Amino acid sequence: METADAKRLRHTDLDALADLYEVDTATREAMHELANQSKERGWWSKYKDVFGDNALPDWEAETSMIRTFQAQVIPGLLQTPAYAASVFRAGRALEEEHITRRVEARMARRAILNRVNPPHLSAVIDEAALRRIIGGPEVMREQLTYLTRMALRHNIDIQVLPYSAGAHLALAGPFTVLDFPEQRDSPIVYVATAADSLFLEQADEIARYNVAFGNVQGVALSTALSAEFIATVLRDLEGQ
């Protein structure tokens, strides 16, 4: 069990450990509940070919707050199907079934924003992501309209980082910070690269990304001004 070689945790083993450490009844019951939950496979398990072994949705399912900075594209949790499909194509020759599967997986991720107690999503989006026409004008109009609707939700804050903000601490690239409800569960930083996805958990790494997000959030437009900015971009698209 300590080396993670055990594939499952038997209730008798759990009770034996609880007896050894003289665990109280409430804690024992909580441990059994956690053991039962660990046997349940998340919806993302059927998309292992898309997410890989270390799946981002696994962490998103437990988070209470998601803070994300995106410089080139709209955040995945806020993408429309047509926009997501265009992102996945991105000039590559891929079979349509592969595109469809990736889009399905990304759309399934959005479900966490609709659950009873959804996480709070705070997204800072660079102006470049709004101006870059991905999939054509019609796809972008649909995407920006959807973004405007999502910004009205109580659990979603969207801020635009305009070109005029100049240099900032997130010039190195996009990232996402996942915060969890339990104080003893430290945040995790997710960084996607062209080759792989990185999950950073060291305290100093988390601290640097917290500072970076605080900086871009501070220099970005307010949520109200951001909504006006997106509306302006939408009007510019009307003539295309």
N, C-alpha and C positions, 0 to 999 in steps of 0.2 A: 504493500500500500504506500509506504513512504517513498519508494522509487517509481511510483506510478505504473508499475508492471501489472497490477491488478486491474482487470477490465471492468469489474463491478464490485460494489460494496454490499456485502450481505448484512442483513439486519442483525444477525447474531454477532457478527464482528463489531458492529457499531455499538450494540448493547454492552459487549465485553469491554470496549474502550471507555464507554460512559461509566461503567462500574469501576474500572481501574482509576479513573480520574475523579470519581465521586461527583459526577455531573448531576445538577438538579433536574427535576422532572420537566420543567418548561424548556430548558436547553436541550434535553434529550429529545423531546418531541420536535423541536425545531430542526435538530440534526437529521432526524428521520425524514422530515419534510424535504429538506435540502437533498438528501440521498434519493428520494423519489423523483424530485425535479431533475436531478442529474441524468436520470435514465431516459427522460423525454428528449427527443431530438427536435431541434428548432426547425422552422420552415426552411431555413437556408441550407439545411443538410442536403436537400435535393438539388441544390445549385452548387455543389462542391466543385463542379467543373468551371464555374464562374468565379466563385469567391476563394477557392483553394482551402487549405486546411485551417489557416488562421483567419477566420471570417470576421469582417467588420460588423455584420449584423448581429453576431453573437454578443459583441460589446454594446452595440446600440440598443439591444433589447433590455439591458440592465441600467442604462444611463438615465440620469435625471436632467442633465443639461448637455447640449451639444453646441460647442462654439467653433465655428468654421470660418476660415478665410479662403476665398477662391479668387484667383487672378485671371484665369483664362476662360473658364466655363461657369455656368450656373451650378450651384451645389447639387450633387446627385439627388438629395432628398427633395429638391424643389424642381426637378426636371419633368417635362412632359414626355410622353412616349416618343413622339416624333423627334423632339430635340435630342433625347438620349440616343435614339437610333443613329442620328446624324453624327453625334459625338463618337459613337463606337465605329462608324464607318471611317471617318476622318481620313479619306483618301486611300484607304486600304481596300484590297480586293478580298473580301470575306464572303463566305456563303451566307445567304439570307437567314438560314435557320440558326446560325451562330449569333447573328445580330438580334434576332427575335428572342432567343433565350437570354441574352444579356439584358435586353430591355425588360423582359418579364421579371428578372431578378431585381433589377433596379426599382421597378415599380412596386414590387413586393416590399422593399425596404421602406417605402413611404408610409406603410400601414402604421408604424409606430407613432406617427403624428396624429393619427385618428383614434387611438385607443382612449380608454376612459381617463387614465392619468398619463397624458403624453409628456414626453420630455420637453424642456424649453429649448427651442432652437434659436440661436443667435448667429446670424450669418452676415459677414461683411464681404461684399462682392465688389471687385474692382470694376471700374467703368469699362475696361477693355472687354470684360465678359458680356456686358450689355450691348456694346457696339459691334462686336464680332458677329457677323451674320452666318450662323451655323444652320445648314439645312435650307437656306433661302429665306426671303422676307416673310413668307406666310408662316413658316415654322417659328421664326423669331417673334412674330406678332402674337402667335398663340402662347409661346413660352413666356413672354413678358406680361401678357394678360393674366396668365396663371400665377406668375410671381406676384403680381399686384393683389390678386385675391388672397393668396396665402399670407401676405403681409398683414392682412386684417385679422388674422387669428390671434387669440389671446396668448398663445404659447409660442408665437413666432415673431422675431424681430429681424427686419432686413435693413441693412445700411449699405449705402453705396459709397465706395471710396473713389472720389473723382480724380482725374488726372491732376487737377490743380492742387491736390494735397501734397504733391511732390514726393520726396523720399520718405520711406517709413521702415519699420523694423521687420517687415515680412517680405522684403524684396527677394529673399532667397526662394520663395515659392509658397504654394498653398499648403494648408495643414488643418487638422481638426483636433480639438481637445474634447475628450469625453469625461464628464464629471458624473459621479455616482452618489446615490442618496446616503449611503453609509459613510460616515466620516473616516473610518479606518480604511476604506477603499480609496486609494490614491487615484488621481486622474490618470488617463492614458492619452498620449498624443499619437495620432494616426497621420502618417505621411505617405502618400502614394508616389511612386517613382515609375519610370518607364519600364523598369525591370521587375520590381517587386513592391510590396507594401510593407512599411515599417511601423511597428508599434513600440513607442518609447515610454519607458516607465521609471527611469531614474529621476530622482528628485531634482537634480540640477537641470536636466533636460526639460522637465515639466515647467520649472521656474522660468526658463528662457522663453518657452513658447507662451506662457501666461503673460509675460511682459510684452511679447510681440503682439499678441492679440489685443491686449489693453491699449497698445499704441495705435494699431490700425483702427480700432473701435473709437478711440478718442479723436482721431483726425478725420474719420469718415463723417458723412452727413448724418443728421438725425434721422430717425425713422420717418418722420413727417416729410422732411425735405427730400429724403430718398424716394418716397412714393411719388413726389412731384417730378423728380429727376427721371424715374422710370417712365412716367407718363409722357415726358418730353421726348424720350427715345422712341416711344411707341408712335408718337405723332410724326416723328422724322421717318419712320418706317412706312407710314401710310402712303407716301408717294412712290414707293418702290414696288 
